[in-house]
Amino acid sequence: MNASDSQASFQFSYAPEGGSANEIQLPFRLLVLGEFLPSQTEDDYLNTAPSAITRRSFEQQMAAQQIRLQLPTHELNLSDSTRQWLPTGQPLPLELRTLEDFHPEILTQRQPSLAYIKELLTNLQTARQSTVNPTVNPTVNPTVNPTVNPTVNPTVNPSASIRLTLNADDRQRLQLPDAPVSADVLELIVTDVAATLNELLNAILHHPRFQKLEASWRSLHLLTQTAGDHPETQISFLPAHLPNLREDLSRAPTLADSHLFDVLYTHEYGQFGGKPYGALIVDHAFDLHTDDLQLLRRLAQLGSIAHAPILTQVAPTFFGVNDYGELAQLDSLASIPNGDRYIHWRALKASPEANYLVLTLPRILLRAPWSTRTGNVPSLLFEEDIDSSTHALLWGNAAYALGTCMLRSFQQFGICTDLTGEHGGAVTCLPPLPLKNTHSTLLPVEVILSETKEAELIHQGFTPISIAKAQEKILFRAANAIHWGHLSNLQKSASSLTNQHREAQTSSVTLDHLSSRLPYLFIILRIAHYLKMICRDLIGSSASMADIEIELQRWLRRYVAEVENPSHAVRSRRPLKKASLTLSADPNYNGWMNIALSITPHMKYMDQDVTLNLDIKATQQP
C-alpha cells in the first residue's frame, strides 16, 4: 500500500431503523480469547460471556476473576535446602488480584512462605548490622527494615558474637546450634537465606502456569494501554482454555450450535444493540497436529461468518524445530510446507475461509527481567535468573503486537488499513531486553530473522515480525492472511503456462491476493458490518427484499465519489470510487439473503484501481 493511500480516513455511519437523526458509528471491537484463569471447566467456558475491559477498568476486571493459583511444590525446580522451607505435601497458594501481584516484591509480601523467609532475612540483616553498629539491638522488631548509608563502608567485626532469636524449626533448617554465632557465620547465613528467597522466587516466576497467566494478562494490558480512552476502540476478553475451545468447535453439529458462534455472531448481529467484533485474537500457538489444523479451520470459518479476521500464532514445532531460535539456523524455509506432512496445511491455505486466518511469529518480550541492578526491583535484593538461551524470559503471542497496530490505525484513520511499514507496522510498546554487565539492549523479539527467511515466511502466508536495524525497532512489513501463501504458490506456478493462460491466471491471483492482505480486507469487512446492521434494523418491518436492497444501495452511495484523484477531504467522506450490491434469496437456507457486494476504493494497489468482492449472508427473520 502506498504511504499516501494508507493515510486516507474512512468515516462510515448509519441511521438505525432507517430514519433516526442520530447517526451511529460502529467502534472497532477486538475480542481476545486466552487462558486468563489458572484452570477452566467446560461448564465454566460455556457459561462465560466476554467482559469489556479498558485501561481504567483493568485492575477491577482482573480482581473480579478471583485468580487463585496452586503450584504443587514437586513441580518447582528447587534444591532440597530450599524445598524444606515449604509446607510438606501442600501446594504453594498464590492470589493474583492485580498486575502488580506478579512483581517479586508483592509476591514476597502476600505469599505466606515467601513472606516468612523475607521476614527472617530482614531479621538476620538487622542482626548483622549490630556487628558494624553496636547500638543496634540484635533482637530488633523483625518488621523493621534497616538501610545502610551508601556513603559508609562498614567494617564487620569478625570476633563479634551474636545470639539470634530463632525458633527450633528455623535453627534446624539453617543447621545452627542454640548458641551465639560469629559475625562471619552470620554473614554466611544471610547469604544462604537470600539465595533461598531468590531460588524460590525464580521457581515461581518461571513455572509454566504462572508464566502463562502473567503473559496473558500483560498482553491484554498492552492492548488496553494502546486503546487508551478512545471511545471507538473497544476491547473484550473471554477466558477460553484450548481444550474447551477445541471441544466447543469440534463437538457442535454445526458452527451455529457452538458457544463461540453465539459470542461472535448471535449476541452481536442477532440482537438489537449488538455491535460486531472487528477482529479476534486467539492467544494460543498452533502446529501441524490434526486437532490444531481442524480448530484453525473452524476458527477461520467463524471469522468468515462474522466478518472478523482471526489473529493467532504459529508454533515453532510447525517448522520441525523446538523453538524460534532454531528457525534462524535452518538453511531455507521455502520448501518446508511442500512436504507430505503439510498436505492438510496446504488444503487449509487453499480454502476460502483462509482469508480470515492470520498466523504471526515469533514471540514478543512482555517485560524486562526483574533485577535490583536495573532498578525494577528497588526494595528487594533479587536477580531473575535468565539462562543464556533466554527461554526463561516472559514471552508473548505476536498476534497482540499486530492487534496494537490495528487499534492505532483505527484511532487515526477510522479503519485498520495502516498496519505495515515503519509507521503503521511499528511495534513501539514493548520493553527492550537489557544485556547483563553492559549498557546495551536487545530488541524485544525472540529471534531476528534474515531478510531472506522473512520473505520466505511471507511468501508462505505467515505474518512475521521484522527488524528495522537502522532504526533499532521491530515492525510488520506485511499483514496477510494465510491464503496469501496459497495464491503466491499459484502465481509462481503460472510461469509454466502459456502467455495467454499466464496473464489470465496472474490477473485473477493478483485480485485475490488483495483480499488476503488485511489492509484491503478490512475495508470491505467494515462496509459489511454496516450493511448487516442496517439489515438487522429492518427485520420485522414490512420491507420487502427489494425495499431492503434499495435502502442498502442508498446507504452505499453516500460513500461513493466517481472521480479520479479526489482531495483528501472528499476521500474521507467518500472513500469509494465505485460500489454496487445485489440481493437474492439464499437457495439453501430459508429466510436468509445473499448480498453480493463489490467496491473499488480510491486506495490503489501499485497505482492501479482495486476491486474487492464479498458475499454476505443476512437473515430476513426476527
C-alpha positions as CSV (number, residue, x, y, z in Angstrom):
1,M,0.0,0.0,0.0
2,N,1.3,3.4,-0.9
3,A,2.0,5.7,2.0
4,S,-0.4,8.3,0.7
5,D,-3.1,5.7,0.4
6,S,-2.6,4.5,4.0
7,Q,-3.3,7.9,5.4
8,A,-6.9,8.1,4.0
9,S,-9.6,8.3,6.6
10,F,-12.8,6.3,6.4
11,Q,-15.8,7.8,8.2
12,F,-18.8,5.5,8.0
13,S,-22.1,5.8,9.9
14,Y,-25.7,4.7,9.6
15,A,-29.1,5.8,10.9
16,P,-30.8,3.0,13.0
17,E,-34.2,1.8,11.8
18,G,-33.6,3.8,8.6
19,G,-34.9,7.1,9.9
20,S,-33.2,8.3,13.1
21,A,-31.5,11.7,13.0
22,N,-28.7,10.4,15.2
23,E,-26.1,8.5,13.1
24,I,-24.3,5.6,14.6
25,Q,-20.6,5.0,14.1
26,L,-19.6,1.4,14.8
27,P,-16.5,1.1,17.0
28,F,-13.6,-1.3,16.3
29,R,-14.1,-4.1,18.8
30,L,-11.3,-6.5,19.5
31,L,-12.2,-9.8,21.2
32,V,-9.3,-11.7,22.9
33,L,-9.6,-15.4,23.8
34,G,-6.9,-16.7,26.1
35,E,-6.0,-18.5,29.4
36,F,-6.8,-15.7,31.8
37,L,-7.6,-18.2,34.6
38,P,-5.4,-21.0,36.1
39,S,-8.0,-23.6,35.1
40,Q,-11.4,-23.8,33.5
41,T,-14.0,-26.5,33.3
42,E,-16.1,-26.9,30.2
43,D,-19.2,-25.6,32.0
44,D,-17.3,-22.5,33.1
45,Y,-16.4,-21.8,29.5
46,L,-19.9,-22.4,28.2
47,N,-21.4,-20.1,30.8
48,T,-19.0,-17.3,30.4
49,A,-19.6,-14.2,28.3
50,P,-17.0,-11.7,27.1
51,S,-16.1,-8.9,29.5
52,A,-15.3,-5.4,28.3
53,I,-12.0,-4.1,29.6
54,T,-10.4,-0.7,29.4
55,R,-7.3,1.0,30.7
56,R,-9.3,2.4,33.6
57,S,-11.1,-0.8,34.5
58,F,-8.2,-3.2,34.0
59,E,-7.4,-3.8,37.7
60,Q,-11.1,-4.1,38.6
61,Q,-11.7,-6.6,35.9
62,M,-8.6,-8.7,36.8
63,A,-9.6,-8.7,40.5
64,A,-13.1,-9.8,39.5
65,Q,-11.7,-13.0,38.0
66,Q,-10.6,-14.1,41.6
67,I,-7.4,-15.8,40.3
68,R,-6.0,-18.3,42.8
69,L,-3.1,-20.4,41.5
70,Q,-2.0,-23.5,43.3
71,L,1.6,-24.6,42.4
72,P,2.5,-28.2,43.5
73,T,5.9,-28.0,45.2
74,H,7.1,-31.0,43.3
75,E,6.7,-29.0,40.0
76,L,9.0,-26.3,41.3
77,N,12.6,-26.8,40.3
78,L,14.1,-26.4,43.8
79,S,17.1,-27.7,45.7
80,D,16.4,-29.7,48.9
81,S,17.7,-26.9,51.1
82,T,15.1,-24.5,49.6
83,R,12.3,-27.1,49.5
84,Q,12.5,-27.6,53.3
85,W,11.1,-24.1,53.8
86,L,7.8,-25.0,52.2
87,P,4.9,-26.9,53.8
88,T,5.3,-30.6,53.2
89,G,2.8,-32.1,50.8
90,Q,0.9,-28.8,50.2
91,P,0.8,-26.7,47.1
92,L,2.0,-23.2,47.1
93,P,-1.0,-20.8,47.0
94,L,-0.9,-17.6,45.0
95,E,-3.6,-15.0,44.8
96,L,-3.2,-12.7,41.8
97,R,-5.6,-9.7,42.0
98,T,-3.8,-7.1,40.1
99,L,-0.9,-6.9,37.6
100,E,1.4,-5.8,40.4
101,D,0.8,-9.1,42.1
102,F,3.2,-10.7,39.5
103,H,6.0,-8.4,40.9
104,P,8.6,-10.2,43.1
105,E,8.3,-7.6,45.9
106,I,4.5,-8.1,46.0
107,L,4.9,-11.8,45.9
108,T,7.1,-11.8,48.9
109,Q,4.6,-9.7,50.8
110,R,1.4,-11.8,50.0
111,Q,2.6,-15.4,49.6
112,P,2.9,-16.8,53.1
113,S,6.1,-18.9,52.6
114,L,7.9,-16.1,50.8
115,A,6.8,-13.6,53.4
116,Y,8.1,-15.8,56.2
117,I,11.5,-16.2,54.5
118,K,11.7,-12.5,53.7
119,E,10.9,-11.5,57.4
120,L,13.6,-14.0,58.6
121,L,16.0,-12.4,56.1
122,T,15.2,-8.9,57.4
123,N,15.7,-10.1,61.0
124,L,19.0,-11.6,60.1
125,Q,20.1,-8.5,58.3
126,T,19.1,-6.4,61.3
127,A,21.3,-8.6,63.5
128,R,24.2,-8.3,61.1
129,Q,24.0,-4.6,61.4
130,S,24.9,-4.9,65.1
131,T,28.3,-6.2,64.0
132,V,29.1,-2.8,62.4
133,N,26.9,-0.7,64.6
134,P,26.8,-1.9,68.2
135,T,24.0,0.4,69.1
136,V,21.6,-1.7,67.1
137,N,19.7,-4.2,69.2
138,P,20.1,-7.7,67.6
139,T,16.6,-8.7,68.6
140,V,15.1,-5.7,67.0
141,N,11.4,-5.9,65.9
142,P,11.5,-8.0,62.7
143,T,9.2,-5.7,60.9
144,V,11.9,-3.0,60.8
145,N,13.8,-3.0,57.5
146,P,17.1,-1.2,58.2
147,T,19.0,0.6,55.5
148,V,22.7,1.2,55.2
149,N,24.0,4.6,54.4
150,P,25.6,4.0,50.9
151,T,28.3,6.5,51.7
152,V,29.6,4.4,54.6
153,N,31.9,1.5,54.2
154,P,31.1,-0.6,57.3
155,T,33.7,-3.0,58.7
156,V,32.4,-6.2,60.2
157,N,34.0,-7.2,63.4
158,P,34.6,-11.0,62.8
159,S,35.1,-11.6,66.5
160,A,31.6,-10.3,67.4
161,S,29.3,-12.9,68.9
162,I,25.6,-12.6,68.2
163,R,22.7,-14.5,69.7
164,L,20.0,-15.0,67.2
165,T,16.3,-15.2,68.2
166,L,15.2,-18.1,66.1
167,N,12.6,-20.9,66.6
168,A,13.7,-24.5,66.6
169,D,12.5,-25.2,63.0
170,D,14.5,-22.3,61.6
171,R,17.6,-23.4,63.5
172,Q,17.2,-26.9,62.1
173,R,16.8,-25.6,58.5
174,L,19.9,-23.3,59.0
175,Q,21.8,-26.1,60.9
176,L,22.5,-23.8,63.8
177,P,23.1,-24.7,67.4
178,D,21.3,-22.9,70.2
179,A,24.3,-20.7,70.8
180,P,25.7,-17.4,69.7
181,V,27.3,-17.2,66.3
182,S,30.2,-15.2,65.0
183,A,29.8,-12.4,62.5
184,D,31.4,-14.5,59.8
185,V,28.9,-17.3,60.3
186,L,26.0,-14.8,60.3
187,E,27.2,-13.4,57.0
188,L,27.1,-16.8,55.5
189,I,23.6,-17.4,57.0
190,V,22.3,-14.1,55.5
191,T,23.8,-15.1,52.1
192,D,22.1,-18.6,52.3
193,V,18.7,-17.2,53.2
194,A,18.9,-14.6,50.5
195,A,19.8,-17.3,48.0
196,T,16.9,-19.4,49.2
197,L,14.5,-16.5,48.6
198,N,15.9,-15.9,45.2
199,E,15.7,-19.5,44.2
200,L,12.1,-19.8,45.3
201,L,11.1,-16.6,43.6
202,N,12.7,-17.7,40.4
203,A,11.0,-21.1,40.6
204,I,7.6,-19.4,40.9
205,L,8.2,-16.8,38.2
206,H,9.3,-19.4,35.7
207,H,6.7,-22.0,36.4
208,P,4.8,-22.6,33.1
209,R,1.3,-21.9,34.6
210,F,2.5,-18.8,36.4
211,Q,4.2,-17.5,33.2
212,K,1.1,-18.3,31.1
213,L,-1.1,-16.2,33.4
214,E,1.4,-13.4,33.6
215,A,1.8,-13.4,29.8
216,S,-1.9,-13.4,29.2
217,W,-2.7,-10.5,31.5
218,R,0.3,-8.4,30.4
219,S,-0.6,-8.9,26.8
220,L,-4.2,-7.9,27.5
221,H,-2.8,-4.9,29.4
222,L,-0.8,-4.0,26.3
223,L,-3.9,-3.7,24.2
224,T,-5.8,-1.7,26.8
225,Q,-2.9,0.8,27.1
226,T,-2.9,1.1,23.3
227,A,-6.6,1.6,23.1
228,G,-6.4,4.2,25.9
229,D,-9.6,6.3,26.4
230,H,-10.5,6.4,22.7
231,P,-14.3,5.6,22.6
232,E,-14.1,4.0,19.2
233,T,-11.6,1.2,20.0
234,Q,-13.0,-1.3,22.4
235,I,-11.5,-4.5,23.9
236,S,-13.3,-7.5,25.4
237,F,-11.8,-10.7,26.7
238,L,-13.1,-14.3,27.1
239,P,-11.3,-16.9,29.2
240,A,-11.0,-19.9,26.9
241,H,-8.6,-22.7,27.6
242,L,-7.6,-24.6,24.5
243,P,-9.3,-28.0,25.3
244,N,-12.6,-26.2,25.9
245,L,-12.3,-24.2,22.7
246,R,-11.4,-27.3,20.7
247,E,-14.3,-29.2,22.3
248,D,-16.8,-26.4,21.6
249,L,-16.0,-26.1,17.9
250,S,-15.5,-29.8,17.2
251,R,-18.4,-31.3,19.1
252,A,-21.1,-28.9,17.9
253,P,-23.0,-30.4,14.9
254,T,-22.7,-27.1,13.1
255,L,-20.8,-23.9,13.9
256,A,-24.1,-22.2,14.7
257,D,-24.5,-24.6,17.6
258,S,-21.2,-23.6,19.3
259,H,-20.8,-21.2,22.2
260,L,-18.3,-19.2,20.3
261,F,-20.8,-18.7,17.4
262,D,-23.2,-17.2,20.0
263,V,-20.5,-14.9,21.3
264,L,-19.3,-13.7,17.9
265,Y,-22.5,-13.7,15.9
266,T,-25.8,-14.3,17.7
267,H,-25.3,-11.9,20.5
268,E,-23.9,-9.1,18.3
269,Y,-25.5,-9.4,14.8
270,G,-28.6,-11.2,16.0
271,Q,-29.7,-8.8,18.9
272,F,-30.7,-5.2,18.7
273,G,-28.0,-3.1,20.3
274,G,-25.3,-5.6,19.5
275,K,-22.2,-4.4,17.6
276,P,-19.9,-6.7,15.6
277,Y,-16.4,-7.5,16.5
278,G,-13.7,-6.3,14.1
279,A,-11.1,-8.9,14.8
280,L,-10.4,-11.8,17.2
281,I,-7.1,-12.7,18.9
282,V,-6.7,-16.3,19.9
283,D,-3.8,-16.5,22.4
284,H,-2.6,-20.0,21.5
285,A,0.2,-21.3,19.3
286,F,-0.7,-23.9,16.6
287,D,1.3,-26.5,14.8
288,L,0.7,-29.3,12.3
289,H,-1.3,-31.6,14.7
290,T,-4.6,-32.7,13.1
291,D,-6.6,-31.2,16.0
292,D,-4.8,-27.9,15.6
293,L,-5.5,-27.7,11.9
294,Q,-9.1,-28.6,12.4
295,L,-9.5,-26.0,15.1
296,L,-7.9,-23.4,12.8
297,R,-10.3,-24.2,10.0
298,R,-13.3,-23.9,12.3
299,L,-12.0,-20.6,13.7
300,A,-11.5,-19.3,10.1
301,Q,-15.0,-20.3,9.2
302,L,-16.3,-18.4,12.2
303,G,-14.3,-15.4,11.2
304,S,-15.7,-15.5,7.7
305,I,-19.3,-15.7,9.0
306,A,-18.7,-12.8,11.5
307,H,-16.5,-10.9,9.0
308,A,-13.8,-10.7,11.6
309,P,-10.2,-11.9,10.9
310,I,-8.7,-14.4,13.4
311,L,-5.2,-13.5,14.7
312,T,-3.1,-16.1,16.3
313,Q,0.4,-17.6,16.3
314,V,2.2,-20.5,14.6
315,A,4.3,-22.7,16.9
316,P,8.0,-23.4,16.1
317,T,7.2,-27.1,16.0
318,F,5.2,-26.4,12.8
319,F,8.5,-26.0,11.1
320,G,10.1,-29.0,12.8
321,V,12.1,-27.1,15.4
322,N,11.7,-26.8,19.1
323,D,12.0,-23.0,19.5
324,Y,12.0,-20.0,17.2
325,G,15.8,-19.5,17.8
326,E,16.4,-22.7,15.8
327,L,14.3,-21.2,12.9
328,A,17.0,-18.8,12.1
329,Q,19.5,-21.7,11.8
330,L,17.6,-23.5,9.0
331,D,19.1,-23.2,5.6
332,S,15.8,-22.4,3.9
333,L,12.1,-22.2,4.8
334,A,10.8,-22.1,1.2
335,S,10.4,-25.9,0.7
336,I,9.3,-26.9,4.2
337,P,5.5,-26.5,3.7
338,N,5.7,-28.5,0.4
339,G,6.4,-31.9,2.0
340,D,3.9,-34.8,2.7
341,R,3.5,-33.7,6.3
342,Y,1.9,-30.4,5.2
343,I,-0.8,-31.8,2.9
344,H,-3.6,-30.8,5.3
345,W,-2.0,-27.4,5.8
346,R,-1.9,-26.7,2.1
347,A,-5.6,-27.7,1.9
348,L,-6.4,-25.2,4.7
349,K,-4.4,-22.4,2.9
350,A,-6.4,-23.1,-0.3
351,S,-9.8,-22.8,1.4
352,P,-11.9,-19.6,1.0
353,E,-12.0,-19.1,4.8
354,A,-8.2,-19.0,4.9
355,N,-8.6,-15.3,4.0
356,Y,-9.7,-14.8,7.6
357,L,-6.8,-16.5,9.4
358,V,-3.6,-14.7,10.3
359,L,-0.6,-16.6,11.8
360,T,2.1,-14.5,13.4
361,L,5.6,-15.2,14.7
362,P,7.9,-15.1,16.6
363,R,7.1,-14.3,20.2
364,I,7.5,-10.8,21.7
365,L,9.0,-9.8,25.0
366,L,6.4,-8.6,27.5
367,R,8.6,-7.4,30.3
368,A,12.3,-7.0,31.1
369,P,13.9,-9.4,33.7
370,W,13.4,-8.4,37.3
371,S,16.6,-7.0,38.7
372,T,17.7,-4.9,41.6
373,R,20.6,-3.8,39.4
374,T,18.4,-2.3,36.7
375,G,16.1,-0.7,39.2
376,N,12.7,-2.5,38.6
377,V,13.0,-4.3,42.0
378,P,14.0,-1.4,44.2
379,S,13.5,-2.7,47.7
380,L,14.4,-6.3,47.3
381,L,17.8,-7.8,46.5
382,F,16.7,-10.0,43.6
383,E,18.0,-11.0,40.2
384,E,15.8,-13.0,37.9
385,D,17.7,-16.0,36.6
386,I,17.7,-15.8,32.8
387,D,19.7,-18.6,31.1
388,S,21.8,-17.8,28.0
389,S,19.1,-19.2,25.7
390,T,16.6,-16.7,27.1
391,H,13.9,-19.4,27.5
392,A,13.0,-18.1,30.9
393,L,12.1,-14.6,29.7
394,L,8.4,-13.7,29.6
395,W,7.4,-14.1,26.0
396,G,4.0,-13.4,24.5
397,N,2.0,-14.0,21.4
398,A,2.9,-11.8,18.4
399,A,-0.8,-11.5,17.5
400,Y,-1.1,-9.0,20.3
401,A,1.6,-6.8,18.6
402,L,-0.4,-6.8,15.4
403,G,-3.5,-6.0,17.5
404,T,-1.9,-2.8,18.7
405,C,-1.2,-1.8,15.1
406,M,-4.9,-2.3,14.3
407,L,-6.1,-0.2,17.3
408,R,-3.7,2.6,16.5
409,S,-4.7,2.6,12.8
410,F,-8.4,2.8,13.7
411,Q,-7.9,5.6,16.1
412,Q,-6.1,7.6,13.4
413,F,-8.0,6.8,10.3
414,G,-11.3,5.1,11.3
415,I,-10.2,1.8,9.7
416,C,-7.5,-0.8,10.0
417,T,-5.6,0.0,6.8
418,D,-2.3,1.4,8.2
419,L,-0.8,-1.9,9.5
420,T,2.6,-2.2,7.8
421,G,5.8,-0.4,7.3
422,E,7.8,1.9,9.6
423,H,4.8,3.9,10.6
424,G,1.7,1.7,10.7
425,G,3.5,-1.5,11.4
426,A,5.8,-0.3,14.1
427,V,5.6,-2.1,17.4
428,T,6.7,0.5,20.0
429,C,5.1,-0.6,23.2
430,L,7.5,-3.4,24.2
431,P,10.4,-3.2,26.7
432,P,14.0,-3.6,25.4
433,L,16.0,-6.6,26.8
434,P,19.0,-5.3,28.8
435,L,22.2,-7.3,28.5
436,K,24.0,-8.3,31.7
437,N,27.0,-6.3,32.7
438,T,26.6,-3.9,29.8
439,H,24.5,-0.8,29.0
440,S,23.3,-2.4,25.7
441,T,19.9,-3.8,25.0
442,L,18.4,-6.2,22.5
443,L,15.2,-5.8,20.5
444,P,12.1,-7.3,22.3
445,V,11.6,-10.2,19.9
446,E,12.6,-13.9,20.4
447,V,14.6,-14.2,17.2
448,I,15.9,-11.9,14.5
449,L,15.2,-13.4,11.1
450,S,17.2,-12.6,8.0
451,E,15.5,-10.7,5.2
452,T,15.6,-13.9,3.1
453,K,13.8,-16.0,5.8
454,E,11.4,-13.2,6.4
455,A,10.5,-13.1,2.7
456,E,10.1,-16.9,2.6
457,L,7.7,-16.8,5.6
458,I,5.6,-14.0,4.0
459,H,5.5,-16.0,0.7
460,Q,4.2,-19.0,2.6
461,G,1.4,-16.9,4.1
462,F,2.7,-16.1,7.5
463,T,3.0,-12.7,9.2
464,P,6.4,-12.3,10.8
465,I,7.7,-9.5,12.9
466,S,10.6,-7.8,11.1
467,I,13.6,-5.8,12.2
468,A,14.5,-2.3,11.1
469,K,18.1,-2.4,12.1
470,A,18.9,1.2,11.2
471,Q,16.1,2.5,13.5
472,E,16.6,-0.3,16.0
473,K,12.9,-1.2,16.1
474,I,10.6,-4.0,15.3
475,L,7.7,-3.8,12.8
476,F,5.4,-5.7,10.5
477,R,6.3,-5.4,6.8
478,A,3.3,-7.5,5.8
479,A,0.0,-8.3,7.3
480,N,-1.6,-11.1,5.3
481,A,-4.0,-14.0,5.8
482,I,-2.6,-17.5,5.2
483,H,-4.5,-17.7,1.9
484,W,-1.8,-15.3,0.6
485,G,0.6,-18.3,0.7
486,H,-1.6,-20.4,-1.5
487,L,-2.0,-17.6,-4.0
488,S,1.7,-16.9,-4.0
489,N,2.3,-20.5,-5.0
490,L,-0.3,-20.3,-7.7
491,Q,1.3,-17.2,-9.1
492,K,4.7,-18.9,-9.1
493,S,3.3,-21.9,-10.9
494,A,1.7,-19.6,-13.6
495,S,5.2,-19.1,-15.0
496,S,4.9,-22.5,-16.6
497,L,1.7,-21.7,-18.5
498,T,1.3,-20.2,-22.0
499,N,1.3,-16.4,-22.2
500,Q,-2.5,-16.2,-22.6
501,H,-3.2,-18.5,-19.7
502,R,-0.5,-17.0,-17.6
503,E,-1.9,-13.5,-18.0
504,A,-5.4,-14.6,-17.1
505,Q,-4.3,-16.6,-14.0
506,T,-1.9,-13.9,-12.8
507,S,-4.7,-11.3,-13.1
508,S,-7.1,-13.4,-11.1
509,V,-4.5,-14.3,-8.5
510,T,-3.4,-10.7,-8.1
511,L,-7.0,-9.7,-7.4
512,D,-7.5,-12.5,-4.9
513,H,-4.1,-11.5,-3.3
514,L,-5.6,-8.2,-2.2
515,S,-8.4,-9.9,-0.3
516,S,-5.7,-11.8,1.6
517,R,-4.0,-8.5,2.6
518,L,-5.5,-7.3,5.9
519,P,-5.4,-3.5,4.9
520,Y,-7.7,-4.2,1.9
521,L,-9.8,-6.9,3.6
522,F,-10.7,-4.6,6.5
523,I,-12.2,-2.0,4.0
524,I,-14.8,-4.4,2.6
525,L,-15.4,-6.0,6.0
526,R,-16.1,-2.6,7.6
527,I,-18.8,-2.0,5.0
528,A,-20.2,-5.5,5.5
529,H,-20.6,-4.7,9.2
530,Y,-22.7,-1.7,8.4
531,L,-24.8,-3.5,5.8
532,K,-25.7,-6.2,8.3
533,M,-26.6,-3.7,10.9
534,I,-29.0,-2.0,8.5
535,C,-30.5,-5.3,7.6
536,R,-30.9,-6.2,11.2
537,D,-32.7,-3.0,12.0
538,L,-35.1,-3.6,9.1
539,I,-36.0,-7.1,10.3
540,G,-39.7,-7.3,11.3
541,S,-40.7,-4.3,9.2
542,S,-42.9,-4.6,6.2
543,A,-39.9,-4.0,3.9
544,S,-39.6,-6.4,1.1
545,M,-36.3,-7.7,-0.2
546,A,-36.5,-5.1,-3.0
547,D,-37.0,-2.4,-0.3
548,I,-34.0,-3.7,1.7
549,E,-31.9,-3.6,-1.4
550,I,-32.9,0.0,-2.2
551,E,-32.1,1.0,1.4
552,L,-28.7,-0.7,1.3
553,Q,-27.8,0.9,-2.1
554,R,-28.9,4.3,-0.8
555,W,-26.5,3.9,2.2
556,L,-23.7,2.7,0.0
557,R,-24.0,5.6,-2.5
558,R,-23.3,8.0,0.3
559,Y,-19.7,6.9,0.3
560,V,-19.0,6.9,-3.5
561,A,-17.3,9.7,-5.4
562,E,-16.7,8.7,-9.1
563,V,-13.8,11.0,-9.7
564,E,-10.1,10.5,-10.3
565,N,-7.7,11.6,-7.6
566,P,-10.2,13.3,-5.2
567,S,-9.0,15.6,-2.4
568,H,-8.2,14.2,1.0
569,A,-11.4,15.8,2.4
570,V,-13.5,14.1,-0.3
571,R,-11.8,10.7,0.2
572,S,-12.5,10.9,4.0
573,R,-16.2,11.4,3.4
574,R,-16.5,9.3,0.2
575,P,-13.7,6.7,0.3
576,L,-15.1,4.6,-2.6
577,K,-14.7,5.2,-6.3
578,K,-17.3,2.6,-7.3
579,A,-19.7,0.4,-5.3
580,S,-22.6,-1.9,-6.1
581,L,-24.6,-4.6,-4.4
582,T,-27.4,-7.0,-5.2
583,L,-29.7,-9.0,-3.0
584,S,-31.0,-12.5,-3.7
585,A,-32.8,-15.2,-1.6
586,D,-30.4,-17.9,-0.4
587,P,-31.5,-21.1,-2.1
588,N,-30.0,-23.3,0.6
589,Y,-31.3,-21.5,3.8
590,N,-34.9,-20.4,4.0
591,G,-35.3,-16.9,5.4
592,W,-31.7,-15.8,4.5
593,M,-30.5,-13.4,1.9
594,N,-27.3,-13.2,0.0
595,I,-25.7,-9.8,-0.5
596,A,-23.2,-9.6,-3.4
597,L,-21.0,-6.6,-2.6
598,S,-18.4,-5.1,-4.9
599,I,-16.4,-2.0,-4.1
600,T,-13.5,0.0,-5.7
601,P,-11.9,2.2,-3.1
602,H,-9.9,5.3,-4.0
603,M,-6.9,3.5,-2.3
604,K,-4.9,1.9,-5.1
605,Y,-2.5,-1.0,-5.3
606,M,0.7,-0.3,-7.3
607,D,-1.1,2.7,-8.9
608,Q,-3.9,0.5,-10.1
609,D,-7.6,0.5,-9.1
610,V,-8.6,-2.4,-6.9
611,T,-12.0,-4.0,-6.9
612,L,-12.9,-6.1,-3.9
613,N,-15.8,-8.5,-3.7
614,L,-17.6,-10.1,-0.8
615,D,-20.7,-12.4,-0.4
616,I,-22.6,-11.6,2.8
617,K,-25.4,-13.6,4.4
618,A,-28.2,-11.8,6.2
619,T,-31.4,-13.1,7.8
620,Q,-34.9,-11.9,6.9
621,Q,-36.4,-13.2,10.0
622,P,-36.5,-11.6,13.5
